[in-house]
Amino acid sequence: MNLSSTKKTIIASFVAAACMASSAVANAAPTTATVKQPNVLLVVMDDLGTGQLDFALDSLDKKTLAQRPVPVRYQGDFDKMVDAAKRAMPTVAELAANGVKMTNAFVAHPVCGPSRAGIFTGRYPTSFGTYSNDDALQGVPLDIKLLPALFQENGYNTANIGKWHNSKISSKNAVADNNKTRDYHDNQIPVTPKEYSPEQRGFNYSYSFYASGAALWDSPAIYQNGKNIPAPGYLTHNLTNEALQFIEQSGDKPFFINLAFSVPHIPLEEASPAKYMERFKTGNVEADKYFAAINAADEGLGQIVDLLKKKGELDNTLIFFLSDNGAVHESPMPMNGMDRGYKGQMYNGGVRVPFVAYWPKHIPAGGTNDTLISALDILPTALSAAGIEIPADMNVDGKNILPVLEGKTKQSPHQYIYWAGPGAKHYSEENDAFWHGYWKWITYESNDIPQNPNLEKLSKGSWAIRDQDWALYFYDDGTNKVKLFNDKLDPSESKDLAQQYPQKVKQMKQAFYEWIKDKPKPVAWGQDRYHVLTESAKS
């Protein structure tokens, strides 16, 4: 068949174009249709401080810490406490050694409910009126899509195992009188309307407790797919076993698990199983209980890692490990390491948390990174790893930090991060008298029920704003003054520099005002006090 030269040229052009297109497809980035999506395991501890595991122990200044008060319940030899902390979570230490340890990572709020709401929405909880745990009792609004729902819609098998502090609590049923103790964990069964339960918010499977803490043994507060069930035995073992079973049952389907351990949330009145207690000999059995409880959780995480390795899935699993906020003062040293403050406060000790990310072949091993990041970033980062787009109407505040975790940049995606709500002294050293009385009462050493003058719902307003190196604070103490700290040079936030750097104060104060001015009012907390958050930031 003879073709004219013109026709030959046209055909040759089509062939060349087709070959180029084929080559381009072959060299293009893999799509989610051709590449196996990673499993995502999110491990969230409850009130674990940066100093209570091998995370920030190399930065401790023993002389400075010796000047800080220690609650009566947890007093003891400082070196023995540090040794216990170093050995408490070896699995997490190994994940950090083979992944990246983020030393400047913050949560969205210094107490549990709003902090976890930030993780699962990727939004500042203030954006939907959650400024406190009292607000969190109303649940994350139903019109906001949560992280598990996006995974579920994209073919993932999803599970919530453990604490789920994002439901509306309609009541707290009481257990039978003959089973009651003085510990509310043993007595209360929080109840949520069906539409707020985990299995209605994107989880295929739920083995959960809905609010605050849970009893360490024989918890009455566990719900399995919405049904309150008996949970005999040691809760940490139960949570670990549920996670192991869920992974096995997921087969080849990618999974997302929120594994939210109940420890070390106080009061830890009951001891963990003997094998954990025997590992710690601090000289104070109360401290031994504390470290044993987190050691049991760490062992459970180790069992999960071993199972993933056995299944050939470990290299394809992105693991995040963090705490929902800083440690309470009613806990053993080193608490929050060198950081000032505790849970409930917006100082570093309340909002800076241990944060480890692990994903073999993506995150280089052995990294320590002080880039400013937020737990808000978990949602966009996990979804990016899975190739899942975030709907624009979700209004996510978090940023994809995969480039940071992978060591490709040390530039924070955040110019600033922000906090607003009650400045709660409930968990601080200023409330030691209450906690000491509570310990005596709950253990039946006293019949006097202590009165708490520092309940979160009674607390005055507070706010904070941070950039990579600086932090500006406000607390409604009547002075209407802010405090400025250089966190890079002074991580203990011991020297107020507001008078020396008025321009920095003005700049950060204005940035906070622009952020807070259009936020909705709290749904529960401080209806007579929250306005100070805006008024105090006006120039």
RODO-2510 file (C-alpha; in nm, 4 decimals, decimal comma):
residues 539
     n   res          X          Y          Z
     1     m     0,0000     0,0000     0,0000
     2     n     0,1534     0,3292    -0,1128
     3     l     0,1079     0,6434     0,0984
     4     s     0,1886     0,9963     0,0026
     5     s     0,4717     1,1653     0,1891
     6     t     0,2174     1,3971     0,3537
     7     k     0,0142     1,1038     0,4845
     8     k     0,3321     0,9315     0,6022
     9     t     0,4302     1,2454     0,7924
    10     i     0,0869     1,2696     0,9596
    11     i     0,0904     0,9012     1,0605
    12     a     0,4463     0,9305     1,1918
    13     s     0,3393     1,2283     1,4008
    14     f     0,0489     1,0316     1,5530
    15     v     0,2789     0,7364     1,6310
    16     a     0,5370     0,9636     1,7922
    17     a     0,2702     1,1375     1,9990
    18     a     0,1290     0,8044     2,1109
    19     c     0,4732     0,6816     2,2144
    20     m     0,5411     1,0009     2,4069
    21     a     0,2060     0,9751     2,5846
    22     s     0,2751     0,6139     2,6736
    23     s     0,6164     0,7050     2,8096
    24     a     0,4698     0,9919     3,0115
    25     v     0,2136     0,7605     3,1722
    26     a     0,4821     0,5055     3,2535
    27     n     0,6977     0,7712     3,4225
    28     a     0,4177     0,9548     3,5985
    29     a     0,3779     0,9399     3,9764
    30     p     0,1873     0,6265     4,0797
    31     t    -0,1813     0,6746     4,1378
    32     t    -0,3797     0,5403     4,4312
    33     a    -0,5319     0,2905     4,1887
    34     t    -0,1949     0,1265     4,1218
    35     v    -0,0148     0,1743     4,4531
    36     k    -0,1225     0,0107     4,7758
    37     q    -0,2421     0,2725     5,0187
    38     p    -0,0627     0,2763     5,3544
    39     n    -0,2199     0,1632     5,6766
    40     v    -0,2420     0,4441     5,9307
    41     l    -0,2076     0,3772     6,3033
    42     l    -0,2700     0,6737     6,5320
    43     v    -0,1660     0,6081     6,8932
    44     v    -0,2825     0,8709     7,1438
    45     m    -0,1824     0,8539     7,5090
    46     d    -0,3834     1,0295     7,7799
    47     d    -0,1931     1,3049     7,9684
    48     l     0,1571     1,1715     7,9017
    49     g     0,4317     1,4297     7,9556
    50     t     0,7432     1,4720     7,7431
    51     g     0,9544     1,3794     8,0475
    52     q     0,7779     1,0545     8,1327
    53     l     0,9351     0,8450     7,8577
    54     d     1,2642     0,8458     7,6694
    55     f     1,1820     1,1484     7,4574
    56     a     1,3322     1,4655     7,6080
    57     l     1,5385     1,3241     7,8933
    58     d     1,8668     1,4343     7,7379
    59     s     1,7665     1,7981     7,7885
    60     l     1,6919     1,7758     8,1627
    61     d     1,8559     2,0245     8,3969
    62     k     1,8469     1,8416     8,7286
    63     k     1,9412     2,1508     8,9303
    64     t     1,6523     2,3527     8,7873
    65     l     1,4018     2,0716     8,8241
    66     a     1,5073     2,0214     9,1859
    67     q     1,3578     2,3639     9,2589
    68     r     1,0138     2,2633     9,1331
    69     p     0,7478     2,1281     9,3677
    70     v     0,6606     1,7584     9,3608
    71     p     0,3226     1,6335     9,4892
    72     v     0,3299     1,4273     9,8075
    73     r     0,1945     1,1226     9,6335
    74     y     0,4826     1,1011     9,3842
    75     q     0,7828     1,2175     9,5827
    76     g     1,1012     1,0129     9,5653
    77     d     1,4535     0,9839     9,4315
    78     f     1,4810     1,1970     9,1173
    79     d     1,7397     0,9756     8,9477
    80     k     1,5224     0,6683     8,9991
    81     m     1,2276     0,8511     8,8452
    82     v     1,4356     0,9456     8,5415
    83     d     1,5563     0,5864     8,5088
    84     a     1,1954     0,4648     8,5205
    85     a     1,0956     0,7169     8,2529
    86     k     1,3855     0,6067     8,0332
    87     r     1,2722     0,2433     8,0470
    88     a     0,8954     0,2976     8,0430
    89     m     0,8317     0,2976     7,6679
    90     p     1,1037     0,1085     7,4749
    91     t     0,8809     0,0432     7,1734
    92     v     0,8181     0,4147     7,1281
    93     a     1,1908     0,4799     7,1665
    94     e     1,2585     0,2245     6,8917
    95     l     0,9976     0,3804     6,6621
    96     a     1,1636     0,7183     6,7189
    97     a     1,5069     0,5715     6,6444
    98     n     1,3746     0,4328     6,3168
    99     g     1,1564     0,7318     6,2357
   100     v     1,1521     1,0948     6,3427
   101     k     1,1120     1,2562     6,6839
   102     m     0,9382     1,5945     6,6597
   103     t     1,0512     1,8025     6,9566
   104     n     0,8447     2,1130     6,8835
   105     a     0,5046     1,9523     6,8340
   106     f     0,1912     2,0996     6,9880
   107     v    -0,1688     1,9931     7,0342
   108     a    -0,4682     2,2156     6,9647
   109     h    -0,5662     2,2501     7,3307
   110     p    -0,4237     2,1689     7,6766
   111     v    -0,7120     1,9368     7,7732
   112     c    -0,8388     1,6129     7,6217
   113     g    -1,1705     1,6829     7,4498
   114     p    -1,0774     1,9908     7,2442
   115     s    -0,7327     1,8445     7,1691
   116     r    -0,8801     1,5283     7,0195
   117     a    -1,1438     1,7297     6,8338
   118     g    -0,8563     1,9154     6,6686
   119     i    -0,6919     1,5906     6,5604
   120     f    -1,0042     1,4457     6,3997
   121     t    -1,1271     1,7625     6,2298
   122     g    -0,7905     1,9155     6,1394
   123     r    -0,9443     2,2395     6,2647
   124     y    -0,8899     2,4634     6,5632
   125     p    -1,1670     2,3521     6,8006
   126     t    -1,2518     2,7171     6,8657
   127     s    -1,3786     2,7287     6,5060
   128     f    -1,6852     2,5320     6,6173
   129     g    -1,7207     2,6706     6,9707
   130     t    -1,5134     2,4134     7,1611
   131     y    -1,2882     2,6016     7,4017
   132     s    -1,2890     2,3566     7,6956
   133     n    -1,3825     2,0076     7,8118
   134     d    -1,7223     2,1462     7,9117
   135     d    -1,7751     2,2468     7,5491
   136     a    -1,6497     1,9062     7,4343
   137     l    -1,9378     1,7424     7,6227
   138     q    -2,1570     1,8757     7,3397
   139     g    -1,9583     1,6713     7,0868
   140     v    -1,8054     1,7685     6,7541
   141     p    -2,0936     1,9134     6,5484
   142     l    -2,2550     1,6569     6,3184
   143     d    -2,2108     1,8717     6,0090
   144     i    -1,8311     1,8416     6,0363
   145     k    -1,6807     1,5404     5,8613
   146     l    -1,4146     1,3592     6,0608
   147     l    -1,0881     1,1962     5,9568
   148     p    -1,2174     0,8350     5,9810
   149     a    -1,5097     0,9131     5,7508
   150     l    -1,2724     1,0250     5,4761
   151     f    -1,0699     0,7062     5,5143
   152     q    -1,3862     0,4954     5,5178
   153     e    -1,5204     0,6608     5,2022
   154     n    -1,1941     0,5743     5,0269
   155     g    -1,1895     0,2030     5,0956
   156     y    -1,0240     0,1861     5,4376
   157     n    -1,1320    -0,0392     5,7230
   158     t    -1,1555     0,1946     6,0219
   159     a    -1,1624     0,1385     6,3976
   160     n    -1,1725     0,3437     6,7147
   161     i    -1,0233     0,1511     7,0019
   162     g    -1,0167     0,3261     7,3380
   163     k    -1,0963     0,6837     7,4283
   164     w    -1,3388     0,8737     7,2059
   165     h    -1,3847     1,2164     7,3567
   166     n    -1,5693     1,3611     7,0572
   167     s    -1,9259     1,2538     7,1345
   168     k    -2,2066     1,4504     7,2913
   169     i    -2,2627     1,3191     7,6434
   170     s    -2,6341     1,3114     7,7148
   171     s    -2,6038     1,1451     8,0575
   172     k    -2,3686     0,9508     8,2815
   173     n    -2,5436     0,6395     8,3977
   174     a    -2,4372     0,5043     8,7350
   175     v    -2,3375     0,1468     8,8063
   176     a    -2,5157    -0,0598     9,0712
   177     d    -2,4593     0,0589     9,4272
   178     n    -2,2779    -0,2601     9,5249
   179     n    -2,0150    -0,1930     9,2546
   180     k    -1,9531     0,1699     9,3380
   181     t    -1,6249     0,3043     9,4712
   182     r    -1,5122     0,6604     9,5294
   183     d    -1,3453     0,6666     9,1880
   184     y    -1,5755     0,8079     8,9209
   185     h    -1,4098     0,5820     8,6640
   186     d    -1,5708     0,2863     8,8402
   187     n    -1,9100     0,4531     8,8778
   188     q    -1,9969     0,6307     8,5534
   189     i    -2,1088     0,5040     8,2151
   190     p    -2,1229     0,8036     7,9791
   191     v    -2,4085     0,7810     7,7270
   192     t    -2,4148     0,9449     7,3836
   193     p    -2,6961     0,9903     7,1307
   194     k    -2,6588     0,7348     6,8517
   195     e    -2,5699     0,9906     6,5864
   196     y    -2,2614     1,1014     6,7851
   197     s    -2,1224     0,7529     6,8429
   198     p    -1,7942     0,6551     6,6725
   199     e    -1,9562     0,4063     6,4370
   200     q    -2,1769     0,6889     6,3049
   201     r    -1,8793     0,9215     6,2485
   202     g    -1,6726     0,7063     6,0144
   203     f    -1,5597     0,3993     6,2067
   204     n    -1,6450     0,0500     6,0846
   205     y    -1,5714    -0,0831     6,4301
   206     s    -1,5724     0,0739     6,7746
   207     y    -1,4530    -0,0540     7,1121
   208     s    -1,4692     0,2733     7,2995
   209     f    -1,5306     0,4760     7,6105
   210     y    -1,6811     0,8141     7,5426
   211     a    -1,5399     1,0661     7,7893
   212     s    -1,2653     1,1419     8,0403
   213     g    -1,0917     0,8355     8,1790
   214     a    -1,1870     0,4728     8,2253
   215     a    -1,1326     0,2224     8,5058
   216     l    -0,8078     0,0303     8,4649
   217     w    -0,9779    -0,2979     8,5589
   218     d    -1,3266    -0,4251     8,4692
   219     s    -1,4323    -0,0950     8,3158
   220     p    -1,8111    -0,0455     8,3108
   221     a    -1,7885     0,2284     8,0444
   222     i    -1,6956     0,0288     7,7327
   223     y    -1,9198     0,0316     7,4255
   224     q    -1,8776    -0,2099     7,1359
   225     n    -2,0425    -0,0707     6,8235
   226     g    -2,2786     0,1333     7,0367
   227     k    -2,3689    -0,1331     7,2909
   228     n    -2,2492    -0,1100     7,6495
   229     i    -2,0749    -0,4400     7,7230
   230     p    -1,8829    -0,6002     8,0104
   231     a    -1,5077    -0,5496     7,9798
   232     p    -1,3539    -0,7864     8,2342
   233     g    -0,9832    -0,7700     8,3009
   234     y    -0,7088    -0,5167     8,2455
   235     l    -0,8240    -0,2463     8,0061
   236     t    -0,4861    -0,1880     7,8388
   237     h    -0,4684    -0,5570     7,7445
   238     n    -0,8249    -0,5416     7,6137
   239     l    -0,7436    -0,2423     7,3926
   240     t    -0,4290    -0,4068     7,2597
   241     n    -0,6143    -0,7302     7,1820
   242     e    -0,8909    -0,5419     7,0027
   243     a    -0,6332    -0,3681     6,7833
   244     l    -0,4582    -0,6972     6,7032
   245     q    -0,7851    -0,8655     6,6092
   246     f    -0,8928    -0,5736     6,3927
   247     i    -0,5647    -0,5818     6,1999
   248     e    -0,6003    -0,9559     6,1428
   249     q    -0,9594    -0,9181     6,0248
   250     s    -0,8722    -0,6342     5,7866
   251     g    -0,6921    -0,8795     5,5604
   252     d    -0,5479    -0,7030     5,2559
   253     k    -0,7664    -0,3964     5,3023
   254     p    -0,5830    -0,0856     5,4257
   255     f    -0,6815     0,0182     5,7773
   256     f    -0,7006     0,3300     5,9894
   257     i    -0,6964     0,2734     6,3652
   258     n    -0,7272     0,5339     6,6383
   259     l    -0,5736     0,3466     6,9327
   260     a    -0,6366     0,5710     7,2320
   261     f    -0,4995     0,4192     7,5519
   262     s    -0,6588     0,5239     7,8816
   263     v    -0,3278     0,5730     8,0624
   264     p    -0,1701     0,7506     8,2386
   265     h    -0,4871     0,9508     8,3123
   266     i    -0,5218     0,9821     8,6889
   267     p    -0,6208     0,8629     8,9391
   268     l    -0,4214     0,5420     8,8922
   269     e    -0,5395     0,3820     9,2145
   270     e    -0,5117     0,0217     9,1008
   271     a    -0,1828    -0,1409     9,0115
   272     s    -0,1078    -0,2879     8,6720
   273     p    -0,0314    -0,6625     8,6423
   274     a     0,2677    -0,7799     8,8432
   275     k     0,5028    -0,8238     8,5475
   276     y     0,4858    -0,4497     8,4788
   277     m     0,5049    -0,3445     8,8430
   278     e     0,8161    -0,5574     8,8955
   279     r     1,0037    -0,3614     8,6291
   280     f     0,9983    -0,0419     8,8348
   281     k     1,1570     0,0055     9,1752
   282     t     1,1567     0,3794     9,2328
   283     g     1,0991     0,3447     9,6065
   284     n     0,7489     0,4899     9,5670
   285     v     0,4785     0,2404     9,4730
   286     e     0,2532     0,5186     9,3409
   287     a     0,5217     0,6168     9,0903
   288     d     0,5740     0,2491     9,0068
   289     k     0,2021     0,2234     8,9247
   290     y     0,2325     0,5189     8,6916
   291     f     0,5298     0,3930     8,4934
   292     a     0,3957     0,0353     8,4905
   293     a     0,0705     0,1574     8,3323
   294     i     0,2446     0,3297     8,0411
   295     n     0,4869     0,0384     8,0072
   296     a     0,1907    -0,1949     7,9526
   297     a     0,0606     0,0321     7,6766
   298     d     0,4049     0,0371     7,5181
   299     e     0,4215    -0,3429     7,5285
   300     g     0,0839    -0,3532     7,3526
   301     l     0,2163    -0,1234     7,0814
   302     g     0,5143    -0,3565     7,0488
   303     q     0,2818    -0,6526     6,9921
   304     i     0,1060    -0,4581     6,7183
   305     v     0,4376    -0,3735     6,5516
   306     d     0,5370    -0,7411     6,5670
   307     l     0,2092    -0,8464     6,4050
   308     l     0,2497    -0,5917     6,1256
   309     k     0,6030    -0,7171     6,0679
   310     k     0,4803    -1,0775     6,0569
   311     k     0,2113    -0,9861     5,8051
   312     g     0,4614    -0,7958     5,5894
   313     e     0,2679    -0,4732     5,6534
   314     l     0,5043    -0,2768     5,8762
   315     d     0,6829    -0,1023     5,5884
   316     n     0,3452     0,0045     5,4549
   317     t     0,2177     0,1474     5,7848
   318     l     0,2356     0,5134     5,8843
   319     i     0,2422     0,5366     6,2643
   320     f     0,1823     0,8529     6,4657
   321     f     0,2457     0,8467     6,8401
   322     l     0,1595     1,1404     7,0648
   323     s    -0,0155     1,2519     7,3820
   324     d    -0,3377     1,4523     7,3857
   325     n    -0,1809     1,7162     7,6147
   326     g     0,0915     1,7576     7,8747
   327     a     0,1194     1,5795     8,2076
   328     v    -0,0720     1,6874     8,5162
   329     h     0,1239     1,8064     8,8190
   330     e    -0,0180     1,5127     9,0186
   331     s     0,2295     1,2757     8,8545
   332     p     0,5909     1,1626     8,8964
   333     m     0,8937     1,3537     8,7787
   334     p     1,0197     1,4402     8,5237
   335     m     0,6600     1,5336     8,4279
   336     n     0,6897     1,7712     8,1301
   337     g     1,0680     1,7829     8,1345
   338     m     1,2046     2,1361     8,1307
   339     d     0,8777     2,2845     8,0052
   340     r     0,6808     2,5185     8,2279
   341     g     0,3219     2,4360     8,3146
   342     y     0,0862     2,1402     8,3036
   343     k    -0,2296     2,0081     8,1440
   344     g    -0,4945     2,2802     8,1316
   345     q    -0,2397     2,5606     8,0825
   346     m    -0,1146     2,7128     7,7580
   347     y     0,2482     2,7172     7,8623
   348     n     0,4701     2,4619     7,6881
   349     g     0,4022     2,2004     7,9554
   350     g     0,0331     2,2004     7,8727
   351     v     0,0468     2,1877     7,4942
   352     r     0,3876     2,0602     7,3817
   353     v     0,3743     1,6805     7,3592
   354     p     0,5900     1,3806     7,2704
   355     f     0,5348     1,3224     6,8973
   356     v     0,6889     1,0420     6,6913
   357     a     0,6219     0,9570     6,3256
   358     y     0,7315     0,6298     6,1666
   359     w     0,6957     0,5132     5,8063
   360     p     0,9803     0,3024     5,6669
   361     k     1,1175     0,3983     5,3238
   362     h     0,9480     0,7371     5,3541
   363     i     1,0618     0,8847     5,6857
   364     p     1,4406     0,8555     5,7358
   365     a     1,5512     0,6800     6,0543
   366     g     1,7043     0,8570     6,3497
   367     g     1,5816     1,2081     6,2873
   368     t     1,5202     1,4705     6,5561
   369     n     1,3409     1,7757     6,4265
   370     d     1,2443     2,0967     6,6092
   371     t     1,0259     2,2372     6,3304
   372     l     0,7016     2,3850     6,4620
   373     i     0,4122     2,1468     6,3908
   374     s     0,0628     2,0864     6,5251
   375     a    -0,1516     1,7812     6,5890
   376     l    -0,3925     1,9540     6,3490
   377     d    -0,1470     1,8442     6,0806
   378     i    -0,2155     1,4741     6,1328
   379     l    -0,5371     1,4789     5,9269
   380     p    -0,3974     1,6384     5,6089
   381     t    -0,0705     1,4468     5,6403
   382     a    -0,2323     1,1053     5,6785
   383     l    -0,4726     1,1735     5,3927
   384     s    -0,1907     1,2944     5,1692
   385     a     0,0024     0,9741     5,2389
   386     a    -0,3062     0,7810     5,1316
   387     g    -0,3662     0,9914     4,8197
   388     i    -0,7018     1,1148     4,9477
   389     e    -0,8139     1,4681     4,8705
   390     i    -0,9649     1,6851     5,1431
   391     p    -1,2977     1,8487     5,0491
   392     a    -1,2524     2,2266     5,0441
   393     d    -1,5623     2,2805     5,2561
   394     m    -1,3955     2,1060     5,5521
   395     n    -1,1997     2,4289     5,6155
   396     v    -0,8993     2,2432     5,7520
   397     d    -0,6405     2,4467     5,9451
   398     g    -0,3783     2,1715     5,9588
   399     k    -0,1050     2,1368     5,6976
   400     n     0,0527     1,8423     5,5198
   401     i     0,3836     1,7948     5,7033
   402     l     0,5096     1,4933     5,5084
   403     p     0,7925     1,7053     5,3610
   404     v     0,8969     1,7947     5,7172
   405     l     0,8733     1,4356     5,8435
   406     e     1,0651     1,3105     5,5404
   407     g     1,3459     1,5576     5,6079
   408     k     1,2933     1,7503     5,2853
   409     t     1,2408     2,0809     5,4667
   410     k     1,2697     2,2285     5,8143
   411     q     1,0428     2,5179     5,7261
   412     s     0,7224     2,5073     5,9302
   413     p     0,4028     2,5342     5,7245
   414     h     0,2610     2,7506     6,0061
   415     q     0,3488     3,1144     6,0560
   416     y     0,1631     3,0937     6,3869
   417     i    -0,0376     2,8453     6,5888
   418     y    -0,3041     2,9560     6,8387
   419     w    -0,4930     2,8620     7,1557
   420     a    -0,7887     3,0116     7,3407
   421     g    -1,0051     2,9051     7,6343
   422     p    -0,9945     2,8757     8,0113
   423     g    -0,6560     2,8990     8,1812
   424     a    -0,7283     2,6020     8,4045
   425     k    -0,5302     2,5565     8,7260
   426     h    -0,7187     2,2354     8,7979
   427     y    -0,4177     2,0191     8,7041
   428     s    -0,1390     2,2524     8,8219
   429     e     0,0744     2,2792     9,1345
   430     e    -0,1631     2,5511     9,2551
   431     n    -0,4242     2,2786     9,3071
   432     d    -0,2026     2,0449     9,5095
   433     a    -0,4152     2,0735     9,8236
   434     f    -0,7206     1,9481     9,6369
   435     w    -0,5400     1,6561     9,4727
   436     h    -0,3817     1,5483     9,8002
   437     g    -0,7221     1,5533     9,9667
   438     y    -0,8760     1,3716     9,6721
   439     w    -0,6139     1,0960     9,6928
   440     k    -0,6831     1,0512    10,0629
   441     w    -1,0584     1,0473    10,0048
   442     i    -1,0613     0,8125     9,7067
   443     t    -0,8416     0,5615     9,8939
   444     y    -1,0679     0,5817    10,2023
   445     e    -0,7944     0,7315    10,4186
   446     s    -1,0235     1,0271    10,4779
   447     n    -1,3996     1,0789    10,4747
   448     d    -1,3725     1,4473    10,3932
   449     i    -1,4609     1,5211    10,0320
   450     p    -1,2216     1,7968     9,9159
   451     q    -1,3582     2,1095     9,7505
   452     n    -1,1994     2,2072     9,4225
   453     p    -1,1612     2,5837     9,3735
   454     n    -1,0015     2,5413     9,0300
   455     l    -1,2589     2,3598     8,8201
   456     e    -1,2116     2,4230     8,4510
   457     k    -1,5626     2,5581     8,4102
   458     l    -1,4869     2,8256     8,6735
   459     s    -1,1545     2,9265     8,5193
   460     k    -1,0781     3,2660     8,3714
   461     g    -0,9861     3,3202     8,0085
   462     s    -0,6425     3,2638     7,8593
   463     w    -0,4825     3,2614     7,5153
   464     a    -0,1509     3,1984     7,3461
   465     i     0,0127     3,2359     7,0074
   466     r     0,3432     3,0829     6,8920
   467     d     0,5746     3,1032     6,5972
   468     q     0,8869     2,8939     6,5478
   469     d     1,0823     3,0661     6,8275
   470     w     0,8498     3,2928     7,0268
   471     a     0,5412     3,2511     7,2459
   472     l     0,3020     3,5224     7,3649
   473     y     0,0567     3,4539     7,6513
   474     f    -0,2384     3,6197     7,8133
   475     y    -0,4154     3,5158     8,1349
   476     d    -0,7056     3,7123     8,2792
   477     d    -0,5463     3,7902     8,6156
   478     g    -0,6696     4,1502     8,6227
   479     t    -0,3495     4,3124     8,4964
   480     n    -0,4427     4,2953     8,1265
   481     k    -0,0765     4,2239     8,0501
   482     v     0,0776     3,9715     7,8154
   483     k     0,3987     3,7716     7,8603
   484     l     0,6520     3,7080     7,5873
   485     f     0,9047     3,4249     7,5873
   486     n     1,1745     3,3112     7,3483
   487     d     1,1103     2,9379     7,3513
   488     k     1,4213     2,8603     7,1510
   489     l     1,6584     3,0199     7,4031
   490     d     1,4402     2,9702     7,7107
   491     p     1,2265     2,6540     7,6750
   492     s     1,1327     2,6739     8,0443
   493     e     0,9673     3,0095     7,9710
   494     s     1,1256     3,1596     8,2798
   495     k     1,2046     3,5118     8,1555
   496     d     0,9298     3,7464     8,0368
   497     l     1,0674     3,9581     7,7507
   498     a     0,7557     4,1634     7,6791
   499     q     0,9135     4,4922     7,7955
   500     q     1,2272     4,4341     7,5878
   501     y     1,0517     4,3492     7,2618
   502     p     0,7401     4,5678     7,2346
   503     q     0,7316     4,5401     6,8550
   504     k     0,7259     4,1607     6,8733
   505     v     0,4445     4,1814     7,1268
   506     k     0,2468     4,4141     6,9016
   507     q     0,2984     4,1939     6,5973
   508     m     0,1929     3,8691     6,7674
   509     k    -0,0936     4,0308     6,9563
   510     q    -0,2342     4,1667     6,6313
   511     a    -0,1996     3,8266     6,4650
   512     f    -0,3891     3,6638     6,7504
   513     y    -0,6632     3,9246     6,7314
   514     e    -0,7094     3,8673     6,3584
   515     w    -0,7432     3,4953     6,4324
   516     i    -0,9822     3,5153     6,7294
   517     k    -1,2063     3,8072     6,6320
   518     d    -1,4508     3,6074     6,4182
   519     k    -1,4555     3,2837     6,6198
   520     p    -1,7932     3,1722     6,7577
   521     k    -1,8551     3,1927     7,1305
   522     p    -1,8050     2,8799     7,3434
   523     v    -2,1004     2,6430     7,3451
   524     a    -2,0763     2,5991     7,7249
   525     w    -1,7729     2,7501     7,8999
   526     g    -1,7390     3,1062     8,0203
   527     q    -2,0379     3,2780     7,8660
   528     d    -1,9635     3,5662     8,1023
   529     r    -1,5855     3,5539     8,0553
   530     y    -1,4920     3,4448     7,7056
   531     h    -1,5168     3,7967     7,5579
   532     v    -1,1901     3,8822     7,7331
   533     l    -1,0136     3,6621     7,4761
   534     t    -1,0938     3,9182     7,2077
   535     e    -1,0869     4,2348     7,4153
   536     s    -0,7422     4,1641     7,5608
   537     a    -0,5888     4,1278     7,2151
   538     k    -0,7129     4,4598     7,0769
   539     s    -0,4375     4,7131     7,0198
***
